[in-house]
Amino acid sequence: MKQIRKTLVCTALLLAAALTGCAENEPAPSISGQTNVPIAQQTDGSGLSSAMSIQPGTVIAEGSCGEKLTWTLDENGLLTISGSGEMEEYTASTTGNTPWKDSLKQIRAVRILDGVTSIGEGAFYYCDSLASVTIPDSVTRIGGYVFYHCVSLTDITIPGSVTEIGAGAFESCESLTSVTIPEGVTEIPRHAFEDCDSLTSVTIPDSVTEIGESAFEYCESLTSVTIPKGVTEIPAKAFYECKSLTSVALPDGVTKIGEKAFGWCESLTNVTIPDSVTQIGSSAFSYSALTSVTIPESVTRINDYAFAWCESLTSITIPKSVTSIGDSMFCGSTALIDIQVAPENLKYSSLNGVLYDKAQRELIAYPVGKADTSFVIPNSVTIIHNYAFDRCTSLTSITIPDSVTKIGYGSFDEGCDSLIIHAPAGSYAETYAKENNIPFQAQ
């Protein structure tokens, strides 16, 4: 699908060049009294850039788009909106109700004139060929899904007058490379820049205090981001699969890192978690490239899979403040050789790098990267947690005491092909081994 979208982008740009009648590297002439609208930047062999413009032509369609707003579309694909006040709100779908819905593929440039105060929801939804947008300083609001799937749009200037950007406003603008959010905007809503996979940089002003779910999800080219100090929560999937993101510094004041907030950020090697954070969500950093992480003493809860499949993570320390740890927190983290717990922690403990509850009745996680070939579970243990020994490929022998009465789901499923369970005859461990086709040897 993404390849098809990129093909459409190229086709649109070639069509733009043909229709303007411009010679290569030479801007189109203006019609007297009218302004050419830049479509893209072309670079000649000298490295100099020249604007490739669309020349206003004969109007082929027109109508109203607000109580005091009118629109015209000309033969060259220039959509002009003029008048005063707010634009109407439209249905954000490919079968939407915009007055130019029958001409979506023809629109190559949008020129909004001074006096227009808002851009209505879904206004340019799926305008695949739209490559240039002019927004005046009179606009204060960009509605939801306004530029959704405008795959030919490479850049846009949001004027300083804008204080509100709607959900999904720039979602799936796959050619958009950079964006500056103006001072005055307080929220980057859900899905605002989701799937902008060419976006390499974004400037977020200090006025922003809220980032919505999936705001930058699938921004695969985004290399860095500065989160303003007023933001108090990194919500679910905010930066999910930002595969080029290498480091993140969360500001003081952030209290929660949501589910999959930085999940699948496969280049993320460094994160600074401030001592204001109290909760780390499920899979918050799973599949990242973290080599180390410091969990501050403000954190009380770490949810399921929080650091799962972090294949470069070698060690971690659980601070004294943590009172809740979810299942499979380190599942698949194949380089992890040591899990430490602060001695003052009242809920958890560690012994020889293995994570237990405080009384060592529950074995929570065995470090996947430990090179030991055998392990003896302490006689105090009664429960082995889900995925506790998942992918522990070095282990060939494990001794389970008669005290164990429960072994969680997937505890020995993956990568334990050479493992032999040693336990007393007639024990729960023997029953478990036979039910799961794991070689068993009675003590």
PAMI-174308 format. One line per field, with one value per residue (C-alpha): x, y, z; residue number from 1. Coordinates in pm, 1 decimal. Example, Ala and Ser with C-alpha at 12.3 -4.5 7.8 and 13.67 -1.06 7.14 Angstrom:
# PAMI-174308
east <- [1230.0 1367.0]
north <- [-450.0 -106.0]
up <- [780.0 714.0]
k <- [1 2]
***
This chain:
# PAMI-174308
east <- [0.0 279.7 449.8 123.9 95.4 450.2 374.8 74.3 296.7 540.6 254.6 102.1 427.8 490.7 136.4 197.8 503.4 315.2 15.2 211.9 394.3 714.0 1053.2 1280.3 1420.6 1220.3 916.8 587.7 493.9 222.7 -107.9 -148.1 -324.1 -300.1 -48.7 123.8 98.4 417.8 374.0 716.9 1085.9 1287.0 1665.7 1882.1 2229.1 2388.1 2218.3 2002.3 1631.0 1350.4 979.5 760.9 428.5 72.7 -76.5 -437.2 -665.4 -1028.6 -1269.7 -1440.0 -1637.2 -1745.8 -1976.7 -1998.9 -1818.3 -1934.6 -2189.9 -1969.0 -1714.9 -1695.2 -1466.1 -1346.9 -1155.1 -978.3 -864.0 -509.2 -615.2 -599.9 -866.7 -919.1 -1124.0 -1221.9 -1453.9 -1474.5 -1547.6 -1543.0 -1544.3 -1809.5 -1729.7 -1728.9 -1731.0 -1376.9 -1408.5 -1345.9 -1720.9 -1727.4 -1953.5 -1713.1 -1849.1 -1542.8 -1567.6 -1605.8 -1278.9 -1048.5 -796.9 -775.5 -682.5 -309.9 -289.6 -505.1 -499.7 -693.5 -732.3 -717.3 -1043.9 -1099.8 -1077.7 -1098.3 -1041.6 -1328.2 -1294.3 -1214.5 -1184.2 -906.4 -938.3 -769.3 -657.7 -377.2 -238.3 -239.2 120.5 90.6 -119.6 -129.1 -284.4 -331.4 -272.6 -647.4 -685.8 -694.2 -815.8 -726.3 -998.5 -970.9 -843.9 -815.8 -509.5 -556.9 -374.1 -248.9 44.0 193.0 226.2 596.0 586.8 340.7 365.7 122.3 80.3 134.0 -233.9 -333.6 -412.9 -600.4 -516.2 -773.8 -733.0 -565.7 -514.0 -199.6 -238.1 -88.8 81.1 355.3 573.7 568.4 929.0 912.9 662.3 673.2 380.9 320.9 338.7 -13.8 -114.5 -174.2 -253.9 -121.8 -428.4 -460.5 -332.7 -228.4 83.9 34.9 189.0 385.6 670.4 891.8 873.2 1228.5 1178.8 901.7 919.2 682.5 641.1 646.7 275.6 188.6 75.8 -94.0 3.7 -270.3 -264.6 -79.2 11.1 337.3 275.0 454.7 667.5 947.2 1193.8 1165.0 1511.9 1461.7 1191.9 1190.5 890.8 788.1 811.7 436.3 350.7 253.4 175.0 316.2 2.6 -44.6 142.8 247.8 575.5 500.9 721.5 924.2 1200.5 1464.4 1421.9 1752.9 1707.7 1434.8 1457.4 1128.2 1079.5 1026.4 655.5 574.1 396.5 295.6 444.3 155.8 110.4 345.9 442.4 789.3 725.5 905.9 1136.3 1410.1 1684.1 1609.0 1925.0 1880.9 1590.1 1588.2 1301.1 1247.7 1178.7 821.5 716.2 505.4 390.3 546.2 281.2 256.6 513.0 620.0 973.8 933.4 1141.5 1360.5 1742.0 1795.0 2130.7 2058.8 1781.4 1754.9 1416.9 1369.7 1249.9 920.5 802.1 554.5 417.1 579.3 326.7 339.1 608.9 742.2 1097.9 1024.9 1239.1 1491.2 1770.4 2053.2 1951.1 2210.8 2105.3 1836.8 1771.7 1424.3 1407.9 1262.8 946.3 810.2 511.2 372.8 549.5 353.6 409.4 682.7 846.5 1177.4 1049.8 1280.4 1545.5 1821.2 2119.2 1985.0 2214.5 2129.6 1813.4 1877.6 1630.6 1700.7 1733.2 1482.8 1206.8 923.3 762.0 1042.8 1391.8 1667.6 1902.9 2194.4 2035.5 1695.4 1379.1 1149.7 884.2 1014.7 960.0 1099.0 784.5 729.9 993.5 905.7 1183.5 1509.2 1752.1 1733.8 2099.4 2252.8 2509.1 2456.1 2355.8 2181.8 1966.8 1823.5 1503.1 1501.7 1285.8 1082.5 930.7 569.5 486.0 677.8 538.1 432.7 728.4 974.2 1229.5 1116.2 1403.7 1661.7 1851.6 2160.3 1971.0 1986.1 1895.4 1656.7 1572.9 1222.4 1142.3 835.6 711.2 618.2 244.1 197.1 397.3 270.1 187.1 484.1 740.0 950.8 792.0 1038.4 1409.0 1409.2 1446.5 1743.5 1601.0 1555.6 1339.2 1466.3 1213.0 1083.0 876.7 504.0 552.6 358.9 672.4 665.0 301.4 378.4 677.8 479.0 180.7 413.2 641.5 949.0 1209.2 1185.2 1425.2 1320.4 1551.8]
north <- [0.0 245.3 173.9 251.6 578.7 678.5 602.7 835.5 1109.1 1083.4 1079.8 1391.7 1584.5 1487.3 1595.1 1928.5 1990.0 1911.0 2132.2 2443.7 2450.0 2550.0 2479.6 2274.0 2485.5 2786.5 2929.6 2977.8 3332.0 3508.2 3627.9 3995.0 4053.3 3687.3 3504.5 3182.4 2919.1 2719.0 2344.5 2209.0 2291.2 2170.5 2158.7 2200.9 2065.0 2367.7 2290.7 2604.0 2567.7 2733.1 2735.5 2529.0 2717.0 2649.7 2919.8 3013.4 2919.4 2907.0 2826.4 2491.2 2459.5 2687.0 2712.8 2791.9 2622.0 2830.7 3093.3 3365.8 3153.6 3062.5 2836.2 2802.6 2525.3 2604.7 2391.1 2367.4 2219.6 2534.5 2541.3 2892.7 2960.6 3316.9 3523.3 3557.3 3327.5 2953.7 2677.4 2411.2 2075.8 1770.6 1393.3 1256.9 970.8 890.8 927.0 1256.9 1552.3 1829.7 2044.1 1951.7 1577.7 1491.6 1668.8 1537.5 1388.8 1718.0 1939.3 2013.5 2333.8 2504.2 2877.5 3000.6 3377.5 3615.5 3631.9 3258.3 3165.3 2785.7 2485.8 2242.1 1877.1 1647.3 1942.1 1793.2 1429.5 1200.4 1478.2 1256.4 1515.8 1811.9 1936.2 2296.5 2473.4 2843.4 2921.2 3287.9 3439.0 3472.9 3095.2 2990.6 2631.6 2334.4 2072.5 1696.9 1487.5 1799.0 1674.9 1302.9 1099.5 1404.5 1192.5 1454.4 1719.9 1755.4 2059.7 2301.8 2629.1 2651.7 3021.6 3148.3 3237.4 2868.5 2758.2 2434.1 2131.6 1853.3 1477.4 1309.8 1647.4 1532.7 1156.4 956.1 1257.1 1020.6 1277.9 1540.7 1583.0 1849.8 2053.3 2338.8 2362.4 2726.7 2868.7 2889.0 2534.5 2350.8 2000.8 1765.4 1542.9 1172.2 1049.6 1405.6 1293.4 918.2 737.2 1042.4 808.2 1073.3 1312.0 1361.1 1652.9 1819.1 2134.1 2126.3 2460.3 2505.1 2590.4 2223.4 2048.1 1742.4 1484.0 1249.4 874.2 764.6 1127.9 1025.8 654.6 504.2 817.0 587.6 863.3 1075.8 1083.9 1308.5 1490.2 1740.6 1707.6 2034.4 2061.6 2114.9 1764.0 1532.9 1208.3 1019.9 836.6 499.9 456.5 822.6 730.4 368.8 231.8 550.5 327.8 601.0 762.4 722.4 903.5 1065.6 1293.3 1309.6 1636.6 1667.9 1659.6 1352.4 1109.3 828.1 653.0 483.7 146.8 96.9 465.9 387.5 28.8 -95.8 208.0 -22.2 247.0 388.3 334.4 595.1 727.8 959.1 889.2 1175.5 1116.5 1240.0 920.9 683.2 432.5 263.1 110.3 -226.8 -271.7 91.1 18.6 -328.9 -407.0 -99.9 -93.4 25.3 -84.0 40.8 218.1 389.6 356.1 644.3 591.2 764.5 464.3 241.2 30.6 -138.4 -314.3 -629.3 -651.8 -303.2 -395.5 -714.6 -800.8 -527.5 -739.4 -500.3 -446.6 -613.3 -514.7 -330.6 -225.2 -211.4 76.2 52.5 240.6 -27.2 -214.5 -376.9 -559.2 -708.2 -1041.0 -1098.2 -762.9 -883.2 -1157.1 -1199.4 -954.3 -1192.5 -984.9 -940.3 -1111.7 -937.2 -809.0 -621.0 -493.7 -224.8 -397.2 -150.4 -266.2 -414.7 -613.4 -760.7 -905.1 -1052.9 -1343.1 -1409.5 -1177.1 -1354.6 -1158.3 -1282.1 -1142.4 -1026.7 -1360.8 -1549.8 -1757.1 -1639.8 -1658.3 -1371.1 -1356.2 -1532.4 -1317.7 -1445.8 -1376.8 -1564.1 -1809.9 -2070.3 -2413.8 -2522.6 -2359.7 -2473.4 -2303.6 -2225.3 -2446.8 -2143.3 -2094.2 -2202.2 -2016.5 -1966.5 -1672.8 -1661.2 -1665.2 -1671.8 -1880.2 -1790.2 -1802.5 -1903.9 -2101.0 -2166.0 -2365.8 -2739.6 -2839.2 -2694.1 -2831.8 -2756.6 -2828.0 -3010.9 -2680.0 -2547.6 -2586.2 -2355.2 -2291.4 -2002.7 -1995.1 -2012.5 -2049.1 -2295.0 -2265.6 -2080.9 -2164.3 -2432.0 -2720.5 -2878.3 -2837.1 -3127.1 -3073.9 -3236.2 -3273.3 -3524.1 -3810.8 -3744.2 -3367.8 -3096.6 -3032.6 -3390.9 -3356.4 -3024.4 -3168.5 -3461.9 -3245.8 -3011.3 -3276.5 -3158.4 -3425.0 -3513.8 -3682.3 -3779.0 -3681.9]
up <- [0.0 87.8 -244.2 -427.3 -235.4 -329.4 -695.4 -675.9 -532.7 -823.0 -1078.3 -924.0 -939.5 -1302.0 -1392.4 -1218.9 -1434.5 -1755.7 -1679.1 -1584.5 -1916.8 -1740.6 -1888.8 -1661.9 -1372.7 -1491.6 -1302.1 -1484.8 -1582.5 -1380.6 -1518.0 -1449.3 -1118.6 -1013.8 -798.0 -886.9 -612.9 -548.5 -586.8 -499.5 -496.1 -795.6 -777.0 -1086.7 -1145.5 -981.2 -653.2 -675.6 -618.5 -811.1 -734.0 -962.1 -968.5 -1065.6 -1282.7 -1201.0 -1487.1 -1588.4 -1306.0 -1363.6 -1038.1 -754.6 -456.0 -85.7 205.0 497.3 587.0 441.0 249.1 -117.6 -316.7 -673.8 -848.3 -1172.1 -1461.6 -1325.1 -991.9 -777.4 -506.8 -365.5 -53.4 26.9 243.7 621.5 911.8 969.6 711.3 741.0 902.8 674.7 703.4 718.9 472.1 105.6 51.7 241.3 183.9 89.1 -194.5 -404.7 -330.5 -700.1 -781.5 -505.9 -750.8 -943.7 -647.0 -661.0 -457.7 -196.8 -140.0 162.4 162.6 458.1 647.9 676.6 1047.2 1046.8 819.0 862.4 957.4 665.2 425.0 211.0 316.1 62.3 -173.2 -306.6 -548.8 -309.8 -295.5 -178.0 84.9 173.8 513.2 618.0 962.3 1011.2 1060.8 1428.1 1394.6 1174.4 1212.0 1247.0 953.4 734.8 544.8 599.0 330.2 140.1 26.6 -209.0 61.9 150.5 377.1 528.4 718.3 1005.9 1090.7 1443.6 1468.3 1490.0 1845.2 1776.7 1562.1 1532.9 1568.6 1271.5 1101.8 917.2 947.3 658.9 499.2 392.3 213.1 489.9 607.3 877.7 1070.5 1319.8 1557.0 1650.0 2000.2 2136.7 2046.7 2375.8 2251.2 1985.7 1958.0 1889.7 1553.0 1456.7 1266.4 1263.5 965.5 848.7 766.8 599.5 895.2 1023.3 1259.9 1454.0 1664.8 1960.8 2143.5 2520.8 2511.5 2448.0 2766.2 2617.3 2356.2 2237.9 2182.4 1867.1 1791.6 1618.7 1570.6 1268.7 1210.4 1097.9 997.8 1312.1 1469.4 1770.8 1961.0 2245.2 2472.4 2643.4 3020.8 3059.6 2933.9 3221.6 3038.6 2741.4 2628.3 2462.8 2134.0 2127.4 1952.9 1866.4 1586.2 1549.5 1419.6 1374.1 1716.6 1902.2 2232.5 2441.5 2743.7 2928.0 3116.7 3491.0 3552.1 3342.4 3574.6 3340.5 3037.1 2858.7 2695.0 2398.5 2418.7 2279.7 2177.3 1866.7 1864.5 1743.5 1734.9 2079.1 2284.6 2555.0 2758.3 3057.1 3293.1 3542.0 3909.1 3864.2 3679.5 3889.2 3627.4 3324.4 3099.1 2929.8 2650.8 2701.5 2575.5 2427.5 2117.8 2174.0 2157.6 2515.6 2656.6 3006.9 3189.7 3526.8 3692.1 3938.3 4293.8 4214.1 4007.6 4189.0 3902.3 3602.0 3379.7 3163.9 2894.8 2980.4 2873.5 2681.1 2377.8 2456.5 2312.4 2407.7 2769.3 2996.9 3348.1 3538.6 3898.6 4050.8 4303.7 4652.6 4550.0 4311.6 4454.4 4137.8 3853.7 3564.7 3396.0 3138.7 3200.5 3049.5 2819.2 2519.0 2644.3 2541.8 2664.4 3017.9 3267.9 3593.1 3762.9 4084.6 4345.2 4602.5 4943.9 5092.4 4854.7 5062.2 4779.3 4568.2 4600.0 4386.3 4441.5 4206.6 3951.9 3955.4 4039.5 4320.8 4548.4 4888.0 5060.6 4759.3 4730.7 4373.3 4101.6 3867.5 3607.5 3527.5 3324.0 2968.0 2891.7 3185.9 3056.2 3332.1 3204.8 3526.6 3790.8 4123.5 4233.9 4608.6 4830.4 4939.1 4591.8 4535.1 4213.1 3886.5 3690.3 3325.4 3082.6 3375.5 3178.4 2828.3 2574.1 2835.2 2572.4 2785.9 3046.6 3000.0 3356.5 3612.9 3955.7 4078.6 4446.2 4570.1 4713.5 4365.7 4302.7 4006.3 3689.2 3474.9 3108.3 2869.5 3146.6 2944.4 2598.9 2375.8 2344.9 2613.7 2369.9 2553.2 2901.3 3145.1 3453.0 3772.9 4054.2 4309.5 4171.7 4200.4 4232.5 4052.3 3843.5 3714.0 3607.8 3439.4 3252.8 3115.8 3013.4 2824.0 2671.8 2861.5 2950.5 3318.4 3559.2 3910.1 4192.3]
k <- [1 2 3 4 5 6 7 8 9 10 11 12 13 14 15 16 17 18 19 20 21 22 23 24 25 26 27 28 29 30 31 32 33 34 35 36 37 38 39 40 41 42 43 44 45 46 47 48 49 50 51 52 53 54 55 56 57 58 59 60 61 62 63 64 65 66 67 68 69 70 71 72 73 74 75 76 77 78 79 80 81 82 83 84 85 86 87 88 89 90 91 92 93 94 95 96 97 98 99 100 101 102 103 104 105 106 107 108 109 110 111 112 113 114 115 116 117 118 119 120 121 122 123 124 125 126 127 128 129 130 131 132 133 134 135 136 137 138 139 140 141 142 143 144 145 146 147 148 149 150 151 152 153 154 155 156 157 158 159 160 161 162 163 164 165 166 167 168 169 170 171 172 173 174 175 176 177 178 179 180 181 182 183 184 185 186 187 188 189 190 191 192 193 194 195 196 197 198 199 200 201 202 203 204 205 206 207 208 209 210 211 212 213 214 215 216 217 218 219 220 221 222 223 224 225 226 227 228 229 230 231 232 233 234 235 236 237 238 239 240 241 242 243 244 245 246 247 248 249 250 251 252 253 254 255 256 257 258 259 260 261 262 263 264 265 266 267 268 269 270 271 272 273 274 275 276 277 278 279 280 281 282 283 284 285 286 287 288 289 290 291 292 293 294 295 296 297 298 299 300 301 302 303 304 305 306 307 308 309 310 311 312 313 314 315 316 317 318 319 320 321 322 323 324 325 326 327 328 329 330 331 332 333 334 335 336 337 338 339 340 341 342 343 344 345 346 347 348 349 350 351 352 353 354 355 356 357 358 359 360 361 362 363 364 365 366 367 368 369 370 371 372 373 374 375 376 377 378 379 380 381 382 383 384 385 386 387 388 389 390 391 392 393 394 395 396 397 398 399 400 401 402 403 404 405 406 407 408 409 410 411 412 413 414 415 416 417 418 419 420 421 422 423 424 425 426 427 428 429 430 431 432 433 434 435 436 437 438 439 440 441 442 443]
***
